[in-house]
Amino acid sequence: MNSVYRSIDLKALHAYFLTGLLSITMLTGCSTPGDQKAVLTEGIEAINAEYDSAAVSVSVLDAANGFELQLRGDSLYHAASTMKVPVIIELFRQVEAGRMNLDDEVILKNEFRSIVDGSLFSIEDDSDDAIYEQLGNPMSLRQLSYNMITVSSNLATNLLIDLLSADSVQATSERLGTTRMQTIRGVEDLKAYDLGMSNKATSHDLAILLERLRVGTAVSASSDSTIRDFLSDQFYNAMIPSGLPQGTQVAHKTGQITAIHHDAAIVYPVNGEPYVLVIMVQGLTDADESSELGSRITALVHATLRSNDEASEGGPN
């Protein structure tokens, strides 16, 4: 049989299989953690199989129901902009320690030193165009951290890393329970990147940080609430939010570079308790394709964990 037709048949088979899984999920509610884990593991692997070059890791922490899933949760990936989650946690920690204030200002500059040899480099690729119009002017730490999270500003990130230090970000991340995540530098340090010296993360470690933020133990109840508000204003919503029912609130941070696309989220269903979901994808150069993959996984996870809650209350608004 022609390989093209084999591919089409395989996708059709996976779609049929997933339809059956979702039907069982909706009808039975997957009442036990073992049922949920089986449905999710098989379903996610079936979805992943439709994207030949994709490596996928998924972590789910549903504390309300005592459920946890780690599907390749300890696999290390280039962190991309998910590394900005521990950065904002460390900023708020130092603010609470009295070392600085969120209203303190720094002068915006586009000049940073490589961790390789101390040579100067500038940010060339950024999603926060507006900030460059203000170079030479002051900006508050509050605004810098908000830009870092909501529009994933690379300039804001490097200014904050210079202020806080990557070592302090890493130390705080480890104190909160991460074991493999590595924050060693800011972003766009191409000399370091070429030598393989990059920030790295696992879905499990990111889920630990998001769960800490969810329950208010990353920094404090007040600081974590503010960080969650920032995460809820996220501008990039093509992956996890797109797979959820209308009205579902999401506090999340994305990360994306060539062939890397991640999303780390606290999901707040319209009805039912919140849960943490982290999806990490490597190997797809088409952002629409990786977004679709993550969205489909999200839909399966949500249907498995919360379909009964939403059905019992009449569904999402």
PLY file of the C-alpha trace (Angstrom):
ply
format ascii 1.0
element vertex 317
property float x
property float y
property float z
element edge 316
property int vertex1
property int vertex2
end_header
0.00 0.00 0.00
1.21 3.51 -0.80
2.78 5.20 2.28
0.47 8.21 1.89
-2.58 6.00 2.19
-1.06 4.16 5.13
-0.63 7.53 6.88
-4.23 8.49 6.17
-5.51 5.13 7.44
-3.42 5.43 10.60
-4.79 8.88 11.36
-8.33 7.66 10.80
-7.71 4.74 13.13
-6.35 7.03 15.83
-9.32 9.37 15.44
-11.71 6.42 15.79
-9.83 5.18 18.85
-9.90 8.61 20.52
-13.59 9.02 19.82
-14.18 5.78 21.68
-12.00 6.87 24.57
-13.79 10.19 24.91
-17.18 8.47 24.77
-16.17 6.15 27.58
-14.82 9.11 29.53
-18.04 11.09 29.20
-20.26 8.13 30.07
-18.31 6.70 32.99
-16.54 9.75 34.32
-13.40 7.61 34.77
-14.24 7.40 38.45
-10.90 6.04 39.67
-7.41 7.51 39.25
-6.37 4.26 37.58
-9.12 4.63 34.97
-8.17 8.24 34.34
-4.49 7.43 34.00
-5.18 4.66 31.50
-7.48 6.80 29.38
-5.10 9.74 29.38
-1.95 7.73 28.72
-3.46 5.80 25.82
-5.22 8.83 24.43
-2.23 11.15 24.57
0.02 8.55 23.00
-2.53 8.04 20.20
-2.67 11.78 19.51
1.13 12.05 19.66
1.46 9.21 17.14
-0.32 11.34 14.52
2.57 13.84 14.58
5.51 11.78 13.40
8.34 14.07 14.47
6.89 15.27 17.78
8.26 14.38 21.20
5.66 15.16 23.86
5.69 15.28 27.65
2.58 15.89 29.75
2.18 16.49 33.48
-1.16 16.75 35.29
-1.60 17.59 38.96
-5.23 17.43 40.12
-4.91 17.84 43.87
-8.67 18.07 44.42
-9.02 14.45 43.31
-5.63 13.14 44.37
-4.67 12.50 40.75
-1.27 12.86 39.09
-0.06 11.92 35.63
3.55 12.10 34.51
3.96 11.08 30.89
7.70 11.48 30.28
7.49 14.18 32.95
11.22 14.10 33.67
12.37 14.51 30.05
14.47 17.67 29.66
13.61 20.21 26.97
14.90 23.62 26.03
12.77 25.70 28.39
12.16 28.57 25.94
10.05 31.21 27.70
8.68 28.88 30.37
11.88 29.82 32.24
10.15 33.13 32.98
7.96 31.40 35.58
10.81 30.87 38.09
12.13 34.35 37.27
8.92 36.06 38.37
8.74 33.87 41.46
12.27 34.93 42.42
11.48 38.60 41.79
8.51 38.51 44.15
10.53 36.54 46.71
13.22 39.22 46.79
10.56 41.94 47.01
9.02 40.21 50.04
12.49 39.88 51.55
12.78 43.67 51.39
15.61 43.79 48.86
13.59 45.83 46.39
10.12 47.14 45.66
7.89 46.43 42.68
7.67 50.18 42.13
11.47 50.47 41.86
12.58 51.40 38.36
15.41 50.35 36.08
16.63 52.10 32.95
15.71 50.21 29.82
18.80 49.15 27.89
19.46 46.56 25.23
22.94 45.48 26.18
23.78 42.28 28.03
26.79 40.08 28.68
27.15 36.50 27.47
27.71 33.88 30.15
30.35 32.37 27.86
32.93 35.15 27.81
31.28 38.33 29.04
31.03 39.77 25.55
28.15 42.14 24.83
25.04 41.16 22.91
21.64 42.69 22.22
18.14 41.26 21.93
17.34 40.91 18.23
14.14 38.85 18.35
11.34 39.87 20.71
7.56 39.76 20.95
7.42 43.03 22.93
8.00 45.64 20.22
6.62 48.54 22.25
9.27 48.34 24.96
12.04 49.24 22.49
10.46 52.61 21.90
11.24 53.40 25.54
14.95 52.51 25.61
16.83 54.92 27.88
13.75 55.54 30.01
12.89 54.00 33.39
10.34 51.23 33.85
9.07 49.72 37.12
9.83 46.15 38.13
6.08 45.56 38.24
5.69 46.54 34.58
8.79 44.62 33.51
7.54 41.44 35.18
4.06 41.91 33.71
5.52 42.31 30.21
7.78 39.30 30.74
4.77 37.09 31.44
1.95 38.48 29.31
3.75 39.27 26.04
6.86 37.23 26.87
9.20 40.23 26.65
12.79 39.06 26.21
14.19 42.49 27.01
12.27 42.63 30.28
13.44 39.12 31.12
17.13 39.91 30.68
16.86 43.13 32.68
15.28 41.15 35.52
17.86 38.35 35.28
20.64 40.96 35.51
19.00 42.33 38.65
18.18 39.02 40.34
20.93 36.70 38.98
20.28 33.34 37.35
21.87 31.59 40.35
19.24 33.00 42.71
16.44 31.99 40.34
17.84 28.45 40.21
18.23 28.24 43.98
14.64 29.30 44.59
13.35 26.86 41.98
15.16 24.03 43.73
13.86 25.09 47.15
10.34 24.84 45.77
10.93 21.22 44.78
12.22 21.15 41.20
14.93 18.59 40.52
15.98 18.89 36.87
15.01 22.39 35.77
18.02 24.58 34.91
17.96 28.38 34.77
21.48 29.47 33.90
21.06 32.64 31.80
18.76 35.16 30.21
17.54 34.81 26.63
19.10 35.43 23.21
22.65 34.67 24.40
23.59 33.05 21.10
27.17 32.21 22.10
25.82 30.18 25.01
23.11 28.63 22.85
25.67 27.47 20.27
27.59 25.71 23.05
24.46 24.00 24.38
24.33 26.25 27.45
20.59 26.83 27.60
17.82 26.98 30.17
16.07 23.64 30.43
12.88 22.37 32.00
10.73 19.30 32.47
6.95 19.20 32.50
7.07 17.75 36.02
9.19 20.61 37.39
7.03 23.25 35.73
3.95 21.56 37.17
5.51 21.73 40.65
6.01 25.50 40.29
2.48 26.05 38.95
0.99 23.98 41.78
2.94 26.05 44.29
1.52 29.20 42.70
-1.97 27.71 42.70
-2.02 27.03 46.43
-0.07 30.16 47.39
3.17 28.61 48.63
5.61 29.71 45.91
6.21 33.05 47.64
3.15 33.98 49.72
-0.62 34.03 49.31
-0.57 37.69 48.29
2.41 37.54 45.91
1.23 34.32 44.31
-2.19 35.86 43.71
-0.56 38.73 41.81
1.58 36.33 39.77
-1.51 34.30 38.90
-3.22 37.50 37.76
-0.29 38.20 35.44
-0.40 34.64 34.11
-4.14 35.00 33.51
-3.46 37.99 31.22
-1.32 35.84 28.91
-1.46 37.10 25.32
-0.57 33.79 23.63
-3.45 31.33 23.92
-3.13 28.95 20.98
-2.34 25.77 22.91
-3.95 24.92 26.27
-6.70 27.60 26.30
-7.85 26.65 22.79
-8.60 23.09 23.93
-10.86 24.12 26.80
-14.61 24.86 26.96
-15.71 28.46 26.59
-15.48 30.38 29.84
-12.63 28.33 31.29
-10.04 30.58 32.89
-6.34 29.78 32.44
-3.29 31.20 34.23
-0.38 30.09 32.09
3.00 30.72 30.49
3.96 29.61 27.03
7.38 29.04 25.53
8.23 28.82 21.86
11.33 28.76 19.68
12.15 26.76 16.54
10.72 23.23 16.90
9.88 23.90 20.57
6.42 24.76 21.88
5.34 24.52 25.53
2.46 25.62 27.72
2.33 25.44 31.52
-1.03 26.23 33.07
-3.36 26.37 36.02
-6.80 25.56 34.61
-9.89 26.99 36.34
-13.00 25.16 35.07
-16.31 26.98 35.03
-17.47 24.32 37.49
-15.14 22.12 39.48
-11.77 22.60 41.13
-8.65 23.91 39.36
-5.85 21.67 38.22
-2.36 22.03 36.73
-1.56 20.94 33.18
1.83 21.22 31.46
2.43 20.20 27.84
5.89 20.26 26.28
6.39 19.62 22.56
9.61 19.26 20.60
10.19 18.50 16.94
7.40 20.38 15.13
8.51 23.47 13.21
4.95 24.48 12.29
3.51 26.45 15.22
-0.06 25.78 14.10
0.63 22.07 14.13
2.17 22.08 17.62
-0.69 24.27 18.88
-3.19 21.79 17.47
-1.36 18.90 19.13
-1.38 20.63 22.50
-5.00 21.70 22.12
-6.13 18.15 21.40
-4.26 16.81 24.41
-5.83 19.53 26.54
-9.33 18.61 25.38
-8.75 14.97 26.30
-7.33 15.85 29.71
-10.20 18.19 30.52
-12.87 15.75 29.36
-11.30 13.03 31.48
-10.91 15.11 34.64
-13.87 17.49 34.58
-16.57 16.36 32.14
-18.89 15.17 34.92
-18.50 18.42 36.91
-19.47 20.54 33.94
-22.28 18.25 32.80
-23.82 18.21 36.28
-23.94 22.00 36.32
-25.31 22.39 32.82
-21.97 22.80 31.06
-19.82 25.88 30.54
-21.31 29.31 29.96
0 1
1 2
2 3
3 4
4 5
5 6
6 7
7 8
8 9
9 10
10 11
11 12
12 13
13 14
14 15
15 16
16 17
17 18
18 19
19 20
20 21
21 22
22 23
23 24
24 25
25 26
26 27
27 28
28 29
29 30
30 31
31 32
32 33
33 34
34 35
35 36
36 37
37 38
38 39
39 40
40 41
41 42
42 43
43 44
44 45
45 46
46 47
47 48
48 49
49 50
50 51
51 52
52 53
53 54
54 55
55 56
56 57
57 58
58 59
59 60
60 61
61 62
62 63
63 64
64 65
65 66
66 67
67 68
68 69
69 70
70 71
71 72
72 73
73 74
74 75
75 76
76 77
77 78
78 79
79 80
80 81
81 82
82 83
83 84
84 85
85 86
86 87
87 88
88 89
89 90
90 91
91 92
92 93
93 94
94 95
95 96
96 97
97 98
98 99
99 100
100 101
101 102
102 103
103 104
104 105
105 106
106 107
107 108
108 109
109 110
110 111
111 112
112 113
113 114
114 115
115 116
116 117
117 118
118 119
119 120
120 121
121 122
122 123
123 124
124 125
125 126
126 127
127 128
128 129
129 130
130 131
131 132
132 133
133 134
134 135
135 136
136 137
137 138
138 139
139 140
140 141
141 142
142 143
143 144
144 145
145 146
146 147
147 148
148 149
149 150
150 151
151 152
152 153
153 154
154 155
155 156
156 157
157 158
158 159
159 160
160 161
161 162
162 163
163 164
164 165
165 166
166 167
167 168
168 169
169 170
170 171
171 172
172 173
173 174
174 175
175 176
176 177
177 178
178 179
179 180
180 181
181 182
182 183
183 184
184 185
185 186
186 187
187 188
188 189
189 190
190 191
191 192
192 193
193 194
194 195
195 196
196 197
197 198
198 199
199 200
200 201
201 202
202 203
203 204
204 205
205 206
206 207
207 208
208 209
209 210
210 211
211 212
212 213
213 214
214 215
215 216
216 217
217 218
218 219
219 220
220 221
221 222
222 223
223 224
224 225
225 226
226 227
227 228
228 229
229 230
230 231
231 232
232 233
233 234
234 235
235 236
236 237
237 238
238 239
239 240
240 241
241 242
242 243
243 244
244 245
245 246
246 247
247 248
248 249
249 250
250 251
251 252
252 253
253 254
254 255
255 256
256 257
257 258
258 259
259 260
260 261
261 262
262 263
263 264
264 265
265 266
266 267
267 268
268 269
269 270
270 271
271 272
272 273
273 274
274 275
275 276
276 277
277 278
278 279
279 280
280 281
281 282
282 283
283 284
284 285
285 286
286 287
287 288
288 289
289 290
290 291
291 292
292 293
293 294
294 295
295 296
296 297
297 298
298 299
299 300
300 301
301 302
302 303
303 304
304 305
305 306
306 307
307 308
308 309
309 310
310 311
311 312
312 313
313 314
314 315
315 316
